[in-house]
């Protein structure tokens, strides 16, 4: 704003200084030029008179063959001396002179440079009388043109007019001198030729007409001298000779006039006429000098006035602009305070569902009624419109969120009932093919439940699954793996012996399931997904690494920024490529302070690094028997081959949530609090021994003889392969019903043709089994074989596309 005021002010100041400088420079230059012209006038008159005399004597010399040589030499010397002085004066005038004067100065110097050569030709008799007359006339004409240029270049109109009126006197005086030169040469030569006679008549008529025409413009003193000159005897003598020559007697002078008398008369008249020009020109020069002095004073006064005026305008503009800037600064500060503090607080209260009275809560800006006040009023209207829009948006969002969550809860209830039904079907089904189909449906239902939980998380609420007690990290990882469709490709490495606090378990399972599902979905079907963990200084780090195509560095940086600071869901939904799965991960991680970072993998894929804070962990409970925290269920062979070599996939089982209980009982309980106490992860805490786990029926254990044979640890209950949000009891089921038929036992080579059987076949199950090879190798071969058969039987091997949902 200051620049808007200062730029014109400074421009005006500069313009004033420039104008003052220009006027001052012009006045000084004009005065200096006129002063130099005035100072060079005496020597210019002498030079002009010397050239006129040399012209007359040269013509006489040519007519008489050397009779006036002594006088001619003297005049030549005078011409040279005055010409040198005049050349110095003209050189001093050259830079300040108008273009026409500069051209005259150049031509005069060129003519004077030719003068010695021309004199030599005159002395040799190689020049005619008319040629000599023309040469000297050219010198004087060039000088006359310079005087006319001085008159034209005068800036003052009055001075220019006075100089213009003086020039006819100069021209007429020169014409009179030319006629005398022609007459002297013709009389000395015995008469004038026709050309010379015509030139004589023309010059005489020109100078008489010039003086007669200049009389009205003469200053009084010059006019008085001119009238006195015309009444003098010398003027009568000159006019008598001119009349005699014009009458035809151009060989001798008229009777009664001697050559000496005529010579004296012409010299007197020529000098008097030139003096008339000098007086008229001097008057013009004096007037011009006075005008130049006045212009100089005027320029100084005008320049000083312009500078003072510019300074005054600058000061006024500065004061007004600073006042305006202060008001604008105050408006800016109040507007920023409104935009950064009061308006966000008000909008936040509106979005939180508080009742806000806009008339009393909003503080309006008051800056008068001028233009700035009108701008403040516009800001007030914008503020009111923004708050009103926020109120409408909050109402719309609240309604949408309720509908959103209602649909999600309904879907969650249906999926829960579906999982319960599938679990019951799995327990009653004994056909392996049907069990495999049920397991597929189980996983699809688990994913549907996770999608419903995603909707709840995006709606701002917590999912219904919750845990009261800590869960071992290994169990939690296996539970998250079991929620993935391609769990058989997930290789879970060694996990640290730590447990996760109960309130964090559900969200961490969901978070890890999303990341593992991403890893399996965006990697080749035959590749493995590695999951491992370790204890670090700030907690436990979990790494999930796939062998897919990976992502660009810019995309990884963008996703890491989103994971570190999850944006608003509305902004995420409006983005060009919404990655809802990672957005849910970011929400869950932000809720518990878990750090999730994506890095390029050494295999070309992507590595997800999850850092769980120490405050969210607790030492694992060491016990002789595992705590009954999950419901047993049959586990497909794929899960057995994909995880621990001696244990099936197990997942922690959630207790009935407060929200779920509220749905059935009509009340809503508060979620379990999350522990924030820091624990020592390197020292496990031994607690009391839990009750022993009942053993399964023999027929169910017989389906997995290999696990029992190579597992030295006590028998553990098989875990469910999905993490369900259900209300099943956390106690394991009792013995199978006695009226239920026992599972059939598999007999080696029982279904082979008799020709294929060997004598060594025994149908009794050995009491002990000693494997001949490494159990891990056998497990890997069996797992690979099972995966191949599954892919061969599949009618749609393409992996589910989670591009728009997860990544």
C-alpha positions in Angstrom: 0.0 0.0 0.0 2.8 2.4 0.8 4.3 1.7 -2.6 1.0 2.7 -4.2 1.4 6.1 -2.6 5.1 6.5 -2.8 5.6 5.5 -6.4 3.5 8.4 -7.8 4.9 10.8 -5.2 8.5 9.8 -6.1 7.6 9.9 -9.8 6.3 13.4 -9.3 9.3 14.4 -7.3 11.6 13.0 -10.0 9.6 14.7 -12.7 9.8 18.0 -10.8 13.5 17.7 -10.4 13.9 16.7 -14.1 11.7 19.6 -15.2 13.6 22.1 -13.0 16.9 20.7 -14.3 15.7 20.9 -17.9 14.4 24.4 -17.6 17.6 25.5 -15.9 19.8 23.7 -18.4 17.9 25.2 -21.3 18.0 28.7 -19.9 21.7 28.5 -19.1 22.5 27.0 -22.5 20.5 29.6 -24.4 22.0 32.4 -22.3 25.5 31.0 -22.9 24.9 30.7 -26.6 23.6 34.3 -27.0 26.4 35.6 -24.9 29.0 33.9 -27.1 27.2 35.2 -30.2 27.3 38.7 -28.7 30.9 38.5 -27.7 31.9 37.2 -31.2 30.0 40.0 -33.1 32.9 42.5 -33.2 35.4 40.2 -34.8 32.7 38.8 -37.0 32.0 42.3 -38.4 35.7 42.8 -38.9 36.0 39.5 -40.8 32.9 40.3 -42.9 34.3 43.8 -43.8 37.8 42.3 -44.6 36.2 39.8 -47.0 34.2 42.5 -48.7 37.3 44.7 -49.1 39.3 41.7 -50.4 36.6 41.0 -52.9 36.6 44.6 -54.2 40.4 44.8 -54.5 40.6 41.4 -56.1 38.2 42.5 -58.8 40.2 45.7 -59.3 43.5 43.7 -59.3 42.1 41.4 -62.0 40.9 44.5 -64.1 44.2 46.5 -63.8 46.8 43.7 -63.8 48.4 44.5 -60.4 47.8 48.2 -59.8 46.4 47.6 -56.3 48.7 44.7 -55.2 50.0 46.4 -52.0 46.5 47.3 -50.8 45.3 43.7 -51.6 48.1 42.1 -49.6 47.2 44.2 -46.6 43.5 43.3 -46.9 44.4 39.6 -47.3 46.4 39.6 -44.1 43.5 41.2 -42.3 41.1 38.6 -43.7 43.4 35.8 -42.5 43.7 37.2 -39.0 40.1 38.0 -38.5 39.2 34.6 -40.1 41.3 32.8 -37.6 39.7 34.6 -34.7 36.2 34.0 -36.1 37.1 30.3 -36.6 37.8 30.0 -32.8 34.6 31.7 -32.0 32.6 29.5 -34.3 34.2 26.4 -32.7 33.1 27.5 -29.3 29.5 27.9 -30.6 29.4 24.7 -32.5 28.1 22.4 -29.7 25.3 24.7 -28.6 24.4 26.0 -32.1 21.3 24.8 -34.1 21.9 22.4 -37.0 21.7 25.2 -39.6 24.4 27.2 -37.8 26.6 24.1 -37.5 26.2 23.5 -41.3 27.2 27.2 -41.9 30.2 26.9 -39.6 31.4 23.7 -41.5 30.9 25.3 -44.9 32.7 28.6 -43.8 35.7 26.6 -42.6 35.8 24.7 -46.0 35.6 28.0 -47.9 38.4 29.6 -45.9 40.5 26.4 -46.5 40.2 27.0 -50.3 41.1 30.7 -50.0 45.0 30.3 -50.4 44.6 28.2 -53.5 42.1 30.7 -55.0 44.4 33.6 -54.2 47.3 31.9 -56.0 45.1 31.6 -59.1 44.1 35.2 -58.9 47.8 36.2 -58.7 48.5 34.1 -61.7 45.7 35.7 -63.7 43.8 32.3 -64.1 40.5 33.6 -62.7 38.0 35.8 -64.4 36.5 38.8 -62.8 33.0 37.1 -62.5 34.5 33.9 -61.0 36.3 35.9 -58.3 33.1 37.8 -57.6 31.2 34.5 -57.2 33.8 32.9 -54.9 33.8 35.7 -52.4 30.0 36.0 -52.6 29.8 32.3 -51.6 31.9 32.9 -48.5 29.7 35.8 -47.4 26.5 33.9 -48.3 27.5 31.0 -46.1 28.1 33.4 -43.3 24.8 35.0 -43.9 23.0 31.6 -43.8 24.6 31.0 -40.3 23.2 34.3 -39.1 19.7 33.3 -40.3 20.2 30.0 -38.4 20.9 32.0 -35.2 17.7 33.9 -35.7 15.6 30.8 -36.4 17.1 29.0 -33.4 16.2 31.7 -30.9 13.7 30.2 -28.4 12.1 33.5 -27.5 9.6 34.7 -30.1 10.3 38.4 -29.6 14.0 37.9 -29.9 13.6 35.8 -33.0 11.5 38.5 -34.6 14.1 41.2 -33.8 16.8 39.1 -35.3 14.7 38.4 -38.4 14.1 42.1 -38.9 17.9 42.7 -38.6 18.9 40.3 -41.3 17.5 42.4 -44.3 19.9 45.2 -43.2 22.8 42.8 -43.3 21.8 41.4 -46.7 21.2 44.9 -48.1 24.6 46.1 -46.9 26.3 43.2 -48.5 24.4 43.8 -51.8 25.6 47.4 -51.7 29.2 46.2 -51.2 28.8 43.8 -54.1 27.5 46.6 -56.4 30.6 48.7 -55.5 32.9 45.8 -56.2 31.3 45.2 -59.7 31.4 48.9 -60.5 35.1 49.3 -59.4 36.1 46.3 -61.5 34.1 47.3 -64.5 35.4 50.9 -64.6 38.9 49.7 -64.1 38.5 47.1 -66.9 37.1 49.7 -69.3 33.5 48.6 -68.9 31.2 45.9 -67.6 30.3 42.8 -69.6 26.7 41.9 -70.0 26.8 39.4 -67.2 28.5 41.8 -64.9 26.1 44.6 -65.9 23.1 42.4 -65.2 24.5 41.4 -61.8 25.2 45.1 -61.0 21.7 46.1 -61.8 20.3 43.3 -59.7 22.5 44.1 -56.6 21.7 47.8 -56.7 18.0 47.2 -56.9 18.1 44.5 -54.2 19.9 46.6 -51.6 17.7 49.7 -52.2 14.5 47.6 -51.9 15.9 45.8 -48.9 16.5 49.0 -47.0 13.2 50.5 -48.0 11.4 47.4 -46.8 13.3 47.2 -43.5 12.6 50.8 -42.5 9.3 50.0 -40.8 11.0 47.3 -38.7 14.0 49.3 -37.7 14.3 50.5 -34.2 14.1 54.3 -33.9 17.8 54.9 -33.6 18.6 52.8 -36.6 15.8 54.4 -38.6 17.1 57.8 -37.7 20.7 56.9 -38.7 19.4 55.5 -42.0 17.5 58.7 -42.9 20.6 60.7 -42.0 22.7 58.5 -44.2 20.4 59.0 -47.2 20.7 62.7 -46.8 24.5 62.7 -46.7 26.8 63.7 -49.6 28.4 60.2 -49.6 25.1 58.6 -50.3 24.5 61.1 -53.1 27.8 60.3 -54.7 27.2 56.5 -54.6 23.7 56.9 -56.0 25.0 59.2 -58.8 27.6 56.7 -59.9 25.0 53.9 -59.8 22.7 55.9 -61.9 25.4 56.7 -64.4 26.3 53.1 -64.8 22.7 52.0 -65.1 22.3 54.8 -67.7 25.0 53.1 -69.9 28.1 54.9 -68.8 30.0 52.0 -67.2 33.5 52.9 -68.5 34.1 56.2 -66.6 32.8 57.9 -63.5 30.3 60.7 -63.9 31.6 64.3 -64.3 32.6 66.0 -61.1 33.3 62.7 -59.2 36.9 61.6 -58.9 37.9 58.0 -58.2 39.1 59.1 -54.7 35.8 60.7 -53.9 33.9 57.7 -55.1 36.1 55.3 -53.1 35.7 57.3 -49.9 31.9 57.6 -50.4 31.4 53.9 -51.0 33.5 53.1 -47.9 31.5 55.5 -45.8 28.2 54.3 -47.0 29.1 50.6 -46.7 30.3 51.1 -43.2 27.2 53.1 -42.3 24.9 50.4 -43.6 26.8 47.6 -41.8 26.6 49.7 -38.6 22.9 49.9 -39.0 22.7 46.0 -39.0 25.0 45.8 -36.1 22.9 48.2 -34.0 19.7 46.3 -35.0 21.3 43.0 -34.3 22.8 44.2 -31.0 19.4 45.3 -29.9 18.0 41.8 -30.6 21.0 40.3 -28.8 20.4 42.5 -25.7 16.7 41.6 -25.7 17.6 37.9 -25.9 20.1 38.2 -23.1 17.5 39.8 -20.9 15.0 37.2 -21.9 17.6 34.5 -21.1 18.2 36.0 -17.7 14.5 36.1 -17.0 14.2 32.5 -18.3 17.0 31.4 -16.0 15.4 33.0 -13.0 12.1 31.6 -14.0 13.6 28.1 -14.5 15.2 28.2 -11.0 12.0 29.4 -9.4 9.9 26.8 -11.3 12.3 24.0 -10.5 12.3 24.9 -6.9 8.6 25.2 -6.8 8.2 21.8 -8.5 10.6 20.2 -6.0 8.8 21.8 -3.1 5.4 20.8 -4.4 6.6 17.2 -5.0 7.9 17.1 -1.5 4.7 18.4 -0.1 2.7 15.9 -2.1 5.0 13.1 -1.0 4.6 13.9 2.6 0.8 14.2 2.3 0.7 10.9 0.4 2.9 9.2 3.0 0.7 10.3 5.9 -2.5 9.3 4.2 -1.0 6.0 3.1 0.4 5.2 6.6 -3.1 5.9 8.0 -4.7 3.7 5.5 -2.1 1.0 6.1 -2.7 1.1 9.8 -6.4 0.6 9.2 -5.8 -2.2 6.8 -3.3 -3.9 9.2 -6.0 -3.7 11.9 -8.6 -5.2 9.5 -6.1 -7.9 8.5 -5.3 -8.8 12.1 -9.0 -8.9 13.1 -9.8 -10.9 9.9 -7.0 -13.4 10.6 -8.1 -13.8 14.2 -11.6 -14.4 13.0 -10.4 -16.9 10.3 -7.8 -18.7 12.4 -9.4 -18.7 15.9 -12.9 -17.6 16.3 -14.4 -19.0 13.1 -12.8 -22.5 13.3 -13.8 -22.7 17.0 -17.3 -21.7 16.1 -17.5 -24.1 13.2 -16.0 -26.9 15.3 -18.6 -26.3 17.9 -21.3 -26.5 15.2 -19.8 -29.7 13.8 -19.7 -31.2 17.3 -23.4 -30.8 17.6 -23.5 -27.9 20.0 -26.3 -25.3 19.8 -24.8 -22.0 18.6 -26.6 -18.7 18.5 -25.1 -17.0 15.5 -26.3 -13.6 16.5 -24.5 -13.6 19.8 -21.6 -15.8 19.2 -20.3 -14.1 16.0 -18.3 -10.9 16.5 -18.6 -8.7 13.5 -15.9 -6.3 12.2 -16.6 -2.6 12.5 -14.4 -0.3 10.5 -16.6 2.7 9.6 -18.6 3.4 6.5 -15.9 4.2 4.0 -14.4 1.7 1.5 -12.5 -0.2 4.2 -15.6 -0.4 6.2 -17.4 -1.8 3.2 -14.7 -4.4 2.9 -15.1 -5.3 6.6 -18.9 -5.7 6.0 -18.1 -8.0 3.1 -16.0 -10.1 5.4 -18.8 -10.2 7.9 -21.2 -11.4 5.3 -18.6 -14.1 4.2 -18.2 -15.1 7.9 -22.0 -15.4 8.3 -22.3 -17.4 5.1 -19.5 -19.7 6.1 -21.0 -20.4 9.5 -24.4 -20.9 8.1 -22.9 -23.3 5.5 -21.1 -25.1 8.3 -24.3 -25.5 10.2 -26.0 -27.0 7.2 -23.1 -29.2 6.5 -22.9 -30.4 10.1 -26.6 -31.3 10.0 -26.2 -33.0 6.7 -23.1 -34.8 7.9 -24.8 -35.9 11.1 -27.7 -37.3 9.2 -25.5 -39.0 6.7 -23.3 -40.4 9.4 -26.3 -41.8 11.2 -27.5 -43.5 8.1 -24.0 -44.6 7.3 -23.4 -46.2 10.7 -26.9 -47.7 10.8 -26.3 -49.5 7.6 -22.8 -50.6 8.8 -24.3 -51.9 12.1 -27.0 -53.7 10.3 -24.4 -55.3 7.9 -22.3 -56.2 10.9 -25.1 -57.9 12.7 -26.0 -59.9 9.5 -22.3 -60.9 9.0 -22.1 -61.9 12.6 -25.1 -64.1 12.3 -23.7 -65.5 9.0 -20.4 -66.3 10.7 -22.2 -68.0 13.6 -24.2 -70.1 11.1 -21.0 -71.0 9.2 -19.3 -72.0 12.4 -22.1 -74.3 13.2 -22.1 -75.7 9.7 -18.3 -76.3 9.9 -18.7 -78.2 13.1 -21.4 -80.5 11.7 -19.8 -80.9 8.2 -17.4 -83.9 7.7 -17.1 -83.8 3.9 -13.6 -82.3 3.1 -14.9 -80.6 -0.1 -17.8 -79.1 1.7 -15.6 -78.0 4.5 -13.3 -76.3 2.0 -16.2 -74.5 0.6 -17.4 -73.5 4.0 -13.9 -72.2 4.8 -14.1 -70.0 1.7 -17.4 -68.7 2.7 -16.1 -68.2 6.2 -13.2 -66.0 4.9 -15.5 -64.1 2.6 -17.8 -63.4 5.5 -14.8 -62.3 7.6 -13.8 -59.9 4.9 -17.4 -58.6 4.7 -17.3 -58.1 8.5 -14.0 -56.2 8.1 -15.6 -54.0 5.4 -18.5 -53.3 7.8 -16.0 -52.4 10.5 -14.3 -50.1 8.0 -17.5 -48.2 7.5 -17.9 -47.9 11.3 -14.4 -46.6 11.6 -14.9 -44.1 8.8 -18.1 -43.0 10.6 -16.1 -42.1 13.6 -17.1 -44.9 16.0 -15.3 -48.0 17.2 -16.0 -51.5 16.0 -17.9 -53.8 18.3 -15.1 -56.3 18.8 -13.2 -55.7 22.0 -10.9 -57.6 24.4 -10.6 -57.2 28.1 -7.4 -59.1 28.7 -4.0 -58.8 26.9 -3.5 -61.1 23.9 -0.2 -62.6 22.9 1.3 -60.9 19.9 1.8 -64.2 18.1 -1.9 -65.0 18.5 -2.8 -61.6 17.4 -0.7 -61.9 14.2 -2.2 -65.3 13.4 -5.7 -63.9 13.9 -5.0 -61.1 11.5 -3.5 -63.5 9.0 -6.6 -65.7 9.3 -8.8 -62.8 8.1 -6.9 -62.8 4.8 -8.2 -64.9 1.9 -4.7 -66.0 0.8 -3.6 -66.8 4.3 -1.7 -69.8 3.0 0.8 -67.5 1.3 1.6 -65.7 4.5 4.7 -66.8 6.3 4.7 -65.6 9.9 8.1 -65.6 11.4 9.2 -65.6 15.0 7.4 -63.0 17.2 8.6 -61.5 20.5 7.0 -62.8 23.7 4.9 -59.8 24.4 1.2 -59.2 24.7 -1.0 -56.4 23.4 -3.3 -54.6 25.8 -7.0 -55.7 25.4 -8.4 -52.3 24.2 -5.9 -52.2 21.4 -6.3 -55.8 20.1 -9.3 -55.3 17.9 -7.9 -52.3 16.1 -4.4 -53.8 15.8 -5.9 -57.0 14.3 -7.9 -54.9 11.8 -4.9 -52.8 11.0 -2.6 -55.8 10.4 -5.3 -57.6 8.4 -5.6 -54.7 6.0 -1.9 -54.5 5.5 -1.6 -58.3 5.0 -4.5 -58.3 2.7 -2.9 -55.5 0.6 0.3 -57.5 0.5 -1.4 -60.7 -0.8 -3.6 -58.8 -3.2 -0.8 -56.8 -4.9 1.7 -59.6 -5.2 1.9 -62.6 -7.6 -0.3 -65.6 -6.6 2.8 -67.9 -6.2 4.8 -65.4 -4.1 5.1 -65.4 -0.3 4.3 -62.6 2.1 6.7 -62.4 5.0 5.6 -61.2 8.5 8.0 -60.9 11.4 8.5 -58.8 14.4 11.1 -57.8 17.0 11.4 -55.7 20.1 13.0 -52.2 19.7 13.7 -49.4 22.0 10.3 -47.8 21.7 8.2 -50.9 21.6 7.7 -53.7 19.0 8.1 -53.3 15.3 6.2 -55.5 12.9 7.2 -55.8 9.2 5.0 -57.1 6.4 6.9 -57.5 3.1 5.5 -58.7 -0.2 7.1 -59.5 -3.5 4.8 -57.5 -5.8 5.6 -54.7 -8.3 5.9 -52.1 -5.6 5.1 -48.4 -5.9 6.8 -45.2 -7.2 8.8 -43.2 -4.7 6.4 -40.2 -5.0 3.4 -42.5 -4.3 5.1 -44.0 -1.3 5.9 -40.5 0.1 2.3 -39.4 -0.5 0.9 -42.5 1.3 3.4 -42.1 4.2 2.2 -38.5 4.6 -1.4 -39.8 4.7 -0.5 -42.5 7.2 1.3 -40.1 9.5 -1.5 -37.4 9.3 -4.8 -38.9 8.1 -6.9 -36.3 6.3 -10.6 -35.7 6.7 -12.7 -38.5 5.3 -14.5 -36.0 3.0 -11.2 -34.9 1.5 -10.1 -38.6 1.1 -13.4 -39.5 -0.7 -13.0 -36.6 -3.1 -9.4 -37.5 -4.1 -8.7 -38.9 -7.5 -7.7 -42.3 -6.1 -9.3 -43.0 -2.7 -7.4 -45.7 -0.9 -9.9 -46.5 1.8 -8.0 -49.5 3.2 -4.9 -47.5 4.0 -7.1 -44.6 5.1 -8.6 -47.0 7.7 -5.1 -48.1 8.7 -4.2 -44.4 9.2 -7.3 -43.8 11.3 -6.6 -46.8 13.5 -2.9 -46.0 13.8 -3.7 -42.4 14.7 -6.2 -43.5 17.4 -3.5 -45.5 19.3 -0.3 -43.7 18.4 0.9 -46.5 16.2 3.4 -45.5 13.5 2.9 -47.1 10.1 5.5 -46.5 7.3 5.8 -47.9 3.8 9.2 -48.6 2.3 10.4 -50.2 -0.9 11.2 -53.9 -0.5 14.5 -55.5 -1.5 12.3 -58.0 -3.6 10.8 -55.1 -5.6 7.6 -55.1 -3.6 6.5 -53.0 -0.6 7.4 -53.3 3.1 5.0 -52.0 5.7 6.6 -51.2 9.0 4.3 -51.0 12.1 5.7 -49.6 15.3 3.6 -50.4 18.3 4.4 -48.2 21.3 5.5 -49.7 24.6 2.5 -48.2 26.3 0.3 -50.5 24.3 2.1 -53.7 25.3 2.5 -55.8 28.4 4.7 -58.8 29.2 3.3 -62.1 28.0 1.7 -64.3 30.7 3.7 -67.5 31.2 1.6 -70.5 32.1 1.9 -74.2 31.8 -1.3 -74.4 29.8 -2.7 -71.8 27.3 -5.4 -69.5 28.5 -8.7 -70.5 27.1 -9.3 -67.4 25.1 -10.6 -68.7 21.8 -13.2 -71.0 20.5 -11.9 -74.2 18.9 -12.9 -75.0 15.3 -11.6 -77.1 12.5 -8.7 -75.6 10.6 -8.2 -76.2 6.9 -4.9 -77.8 5.8 -3.9 -74.5 4.1 -3.8 -72.7 7.4 -1.8 -75.5 9.0 0.8 -75.4 6.2 1.0 -71.6 6.1 1.7 -70.9 9.7 3.5 -72.5 12.6 4.8 -76.0 11.8 3.1 -77.5 14.9 0.1 -75.3 15.5 -2.9 -74.4 13.3 -3.9 -70.8 12.7 -5.2 -69.4 15.9 -6.9 -66.0 16.5 -7.8 -64.3 19.7 -11.5 -64.5 20.4 -13.3 -61.3 21.3 -15.6 -61.1 24.3 -19.0 -59.7 23.6 -18.7 -55.9 23.2 -20.6 -53.4 25.1 -22.2 -52.1 22.0 -23.2 -55.6 20.9 -24.7 -56.3 24.3 -26.6 -53.0 24.1 -28.1 -54.0 20.8 -29.5 -57.2 22.3 -30.3 -55.8 25.8 -31.3 -52.3 24.9 -28.4 -50.6 26.7 -25.1 -49.2 25.5 -21.9 -49.7 27.6 -18.7 -47.7 27.4 -15.7 -49.2 25.6 -12.9 -50.6 27.6 -10.2 -48.1 28.6 -6.8 -48.4 27.0 -3.8 -48.9 29.2 -1.1 -46.2 28.9 1.4 -47.5 31.5 4.8 -48.3 30.1 5.9 -51.9 30.7 9.1 -53.9 30.5 8.9 -56.0 27.4 12.0 -58.1 28.2 10.8 -59.6 31.5 7.7 -61.8 31.2 5.4 -61.8 34.1 4.3 -65.3 35.4 0.8 -65.4 36.7 -1.4 -68.1 38.2 -1.9 -71.2 36.1 -5.2 -71.2 34.1 -7.4 -74.2 34.3 -6.4 -77.1 32.1 -7.8 -77.2 28.6 -10.0 -80.2 27.9 -8.7 -82.6 25.3 -10.6 -83.1 22.1 -12.2 -86.4 21.2 -9.9 -88.9 19.7 -11.6 -89.1 16.4 -11.0 -85.3 15.9 -7.4 -85.6 16.9 -6.8 -88.5 14.6 -7.3 -86.1 11.6 -4.1 -84.4 12.5 -1.6 -87.1 13.5 1.3 -85.4 11.9 0.9 -82.3 14.2 0.7 -84.4 17.3 3.7 -86.4 16.3 6.1 -83.5 15.8 4.8 -81.2 18.4 6.6 -81.8 21.7 4.5 -79.2 23.6 1.2 -79.9 25.2 -1.8 -80.1 23.0 -3.5 -76.8 22.3 -6.9 -76.2 21.1 -7.3 -75.5 17.5 -8.3 -71.9 16.8 -10.9 -70.5 14.6 -9.6 -69.1 11.2 -11.5 -65.9 11.3 -11.8 -63.1 13.8 -15.5 -62.8 14.4 -17.5 -60.2 16.1 -19.8 -62.6 17.9 -21.0 -63.3 21.3 -19.8 -66.9 21.6 -18.6 -68.0 25.0 -14.9 -67.7 25.6 -14.8 -71.1 27.2 -13.9 -74.0 24.9 -16.6 -76.5 23.9 -17.0 -79.6 25.9 -16.6 -83.1 24.6 -18.5 -84.0 21.5 -22.0 -85.4 21.8 -22.0 -89.2 22.3 -24.8 -89.6 19.8 -22.7 -88.0 17.1 -20.9 -90.6 14.9 -17.2 -90.7 15.2 -15.1 -89.4 12.4 -13.9 -92.2 10.0 -10.3 -93.2 10.3 -8.1 -93.2 7.3 -6.5 -96.5 6.4 -3.4 -96.7 4.2 -4.1 -98.1 0.7 -7.7 -98.9 1.7 -9.3 -97.6 -1.4 -6.6 -98.8 -3.8 -7.1 -101.6 -6.3 -5.9 -105.0 -5.0 -3.2 -105.1 -7.7 -1.7 -101.8 -6.4 -1.5 -102.9 -2.8 1.7 -104.1 -1.3 2.2 -106.9 1.3 3.8 -104.5 3.7 0.7 -102.5 4.1 -0.6 -102.5 7.7 -4.0 -101.0 8.6 -3.3 -100.5 12.3 -2.1 -97.1 13.2 1.4 -97.2 14.6 1.8 -96.5 18.2 4.8 -94.3 17.5 5.8 -92.4 14.4 9.3 -91.5 13.6 9.6 -89.2 10.5 12.4 -90.2 8.1 12.9 -86.6 6.9 12.7 -83.1 8.1 9.2 -82.2 9.2 9.6 -78.6 7.8 10.3 -80.0 4.3 7.4 -82.3 4.5 5.2 -79.4 5.6 6.4 -77.2 2.7 5.8 -80.0 0.1 2.3 -80.7 1.5 1.5 -77.0 1.5 2.7 -76.5 -2.0 0.7 -79.5 -3.2 -2.4 -78.3 -1.5 -2.1 -74.8 -2.9 -1.6 -76.2 -6.4 -4.7 -78.3 -6.2 -6.7 -75.4 -4.8 -5.7 -73.2 -7.8 -6.4 -76.0 -10.2 -10.0 -76.5 -8.8 -10.7 -72.8 -8.7 -12.9 -71.5 -11.4 -12.0 -67.8 -10.9 -8.3 -67.6 -9.8 -8.1 -63.9 -10.1 -7.5 -62.2 -6.8 -10.1 -59.9 -5.5 -9.2 -56.3 -6.6 -8.8 -54.0 -3.6 -7.3 -51.2 -5.6 -10.0 -48.7 -4.8 -10.5 -50.1 -1.3 -7.1 -50.7 0.2 -4.3 -49.0 -1.8 
